[in-house]
Amino acid sequence: MYKILVINPGSTSTKLAVYEGENEVFNDTIRHSSKELSKYNNIIEQLDFRVDCILNTLLVNNFLLSEFDAVVGRGGQNSWN
């Protein structure tokens, strides 16, 4: 059975879900305060911060990145400005 990590980065939160096959076995929303985010000029600069938040949340909930068969993310940099 495949284990999949789904990441949905928003403007003030990062949502995570873990699926085993078609079954969701974990989900969480990591909230980012205005104070935390004010250090960054844009979402691209937040990459290392958000990766650390994700890895910490997974570790606290007994998931290792190495056990996932796939990682998918929603979103991306909008270049239409």
Protein Blocks (a to p, Z undefined) as FASTA:
>chain_A
ZZdddddddfkbccddddehjbcfbdcdddddfklmmmpgbfklmmmmmmmmmmmmmmmn
opafklpfbdcdeddddfkZZ
